[in-house]
Amino acid sequence: MGPKSRRIKKLPISSFTPDTNVHSSAAQSLPSSDSKSISRHGRVRSANRPVVSRKITQSTITHFHTLLKKQSSLKQSLASTIENQRNDERVQAIQTELDSVEREMTALGGLNAYQIASTLGQSKERGGDSSKVLVRWLDELGIKQEMVAQSSKLRMLEIGALMPDNYASCSKWIDNHPIDLHSQHPDILEQDFLQRPLPAREQDAFDVVSCSLVLNFVSSPADRGKMLSLIHKQLKDLPNSFLFLVLPLPCLANSRYLSLSTFQDLMRIIGFTLEREQWKPGGKVGYWLWRKSAGELEGRDRWVRKTVVKDGPKMNNFAVVLP
Ligand SMILES: C[S@@+](CC[C@H](N)C(=O)[O-])C[C@H]1O[C@@H](n2cnc3c(N)ncnc32)[C@H](O)[C@@H]1O
């Protein structure tokens, strides 16, 4: 007899601690789309900032992530039930559940409320945005100095940009192209990165791609793998091409399917070598800078499905699989 299969308990992936008691109050406290709260430069003006507690902001983000994951898995079940069984009752049941999840997302304020909650997470009161870490690393690597000396600019793609001006203070040497699924500003291109056309010419490719707290937003392991592989294709084939990745630390430090070291193996196969990292044990967020390298075929098979690397009662199910 084979080993007894055990149900793996799902915990939400978020940079924040889940708090199920305040979900409904989050929906009431967050405003819907309010262009007046965004300044000419795209910053959320403090005077107009919604007054929400840290707890409510965190709760909204966590709850939204959970709903996104439910939505993604219900959509998958719906598609496979329709394709394989054509069982009308089952299809109806999944559709009803999906409608209910989507109603809950709308009640929470949808992507807009999630973005406002995340913007508050970026604010100075909460420790600032991640761009400072990337700028410091590019400075330490001598890339800033090189650009300034050559009067040249790094071509950067910022995936999941809540504000258009995170790199405004570096405009002399960084030419940033911010995109987001739901743009909060005319200077942010509204685009799904997974649908972005690949660069037709080398000069359309990027020197740096920033992917800060976005990979954990992508709800399926296969789409996460696709995102990392597409980032590799959007980068120039030059030694100084980088991916700046920011993730809630538990995604790698407390997952059943990944660890900090196995993630490094996966990235090597996709074609990334670790250049810099910043995180502390028990911390909420980790920062990694990956240099583009040649991808590897050997060992790829291990990453086409999820494999448990460790298990425990309070672990999460964050995973990445390759397309
Ligand atoms: C938590 S926010 C992160 C914002 C910011 N980068 C930061 O570090 O605080 C995640 C953002 O990623 C965006 N996003 C998620 N998937 C995306 C995709 N496939 N293409 C473009 N943007 C995406 C979401 O719309 C959301 O605004």
The ligand as an SDF file (V2000), in Angstrom:
LIG
                    3D

 27 29  0  0  0  0  0  0  0  0999 V2000
    0.9150   44.5880   -4.0800 C   0  0  0  0  0  0  0  0  0  0  0  0
    0.8800   45.5660   -5.5300 S   0  0  0  0  0  0  0  0  0  0  0  0
    2.5910   45.9160   -5.5770 C   0  0  0  0  0  0  0  0  0  0  0  0
    2.8730   47.3120   -5.9200 C   0  0  0  0  0  0  0  0  0  0  0  0
    4.3090   47.7630   -5.8650 C   0  0  0  0  0  0  0  0  0  0  0  0
    5.0840   47.1880   -6.9450 N   0  0  0  0  0  0  0  0  0  0  0  0
    4.9530   47.5170   -4.5220 C   0  0  0  0  0  0  0  0  0  0  0  0
    6.0510   46.9400   -4.4780 O   0  0  0  0  0  0  0  0  0  0  0  0
    4.3930   47.9140   -3.4890 O   0  0  0  0  0  0  0  0  0  0  0  0
    0.7170   44.4150   -6.8720 C   0  0  0  0  0  0  0  0  0  0  0  0
    0.3730   45.1020   -8.1690 C   0  0  0  0  0  0  0  0  0  0  0  0
    0.7090   44.2280   -9.2440 O   0  0  0  0  0  0  0  0  0  0  0  0
   -0.2590   44.3790  -10.2550 C   0  0  0  0  0  0  0  0  0  0  0  0
   -0.2170   43.1720  -11.1020 N   0  0  0  0  0  0  0  0  0  0  0  0
   -0.4990   41.9040  -10.7400 C   0  0  0  0  0  0  0  0  0  0  0  0
   -0.3840   41.0660  -11.7740 N   0  0  0  0  0  0  0  0  0  0  0  0
    0.0010   41.8140  -12.8380 C   0  0  0  0  0  0  0  0  0  0  0  0
    0.2610   41.5340  -14.1990 C   0  0  0  0  0  0  0  0  0  0  0  0
    0.1290   40.2930  -14.6850 N   0  0  0  0  0  0  0  0  0  0  0  0
    0.6280   42.5420  -15.0190 N   0  0  0  0  0  0  0  0  0  0  0  0
    0.7310   43.8040  -14.5320 C   0  0  0  0  0  0  0  0  0  0  0  0
    0.4790   44.1420  -13.2460 N   0  0  0  0  0  0  0  0  0  0  0  0
    0.1200   43.1690  -12.4060 C   0  0  0  0  0  0  0  0  0  0  0  0
   -1.5640   44.5470   -9.4740 C   0  0  0  0  0  0  0  0  0  0  0  0
   -2.5650   45.1540  -10.2580 O   0  0  0  0  0  0  0  0  0  0  0  0
   -1.1150   45.4240   -8.3180 C   0  0  0  0  0  0  0  0  0  0  0  0
   -1.2770   46.7980   -8.5820 O   0  0  0  0  0  0  0  0  0  0  0  0
  1  2  1  0
  2  3  1  0
  2 10  1  0
  3  4  1  0
  4  5  1  0
  5  6  1  0
  5  7  1  0
  7  8  2  0
  7  9  1  0
 10 11  1  0
 11 12  1  0
 11 26  1  0
 12 13  1  0
 13 14  1  0
 13 24  1  0
 14 15  1  0
 14 23  1  0
 15 16  2  0
 16 17  1  0
 17 18  1  0
 17 23  2  0
 18 19  1  0
 18 20  2  0
 20 21  1  0
 21 22  2  0
 22 23  1  0
 24 25  1  0
 24 26  1  0
 26 27  1  0
M  CHG  2   2   1   9  -1
M  END
$$$$
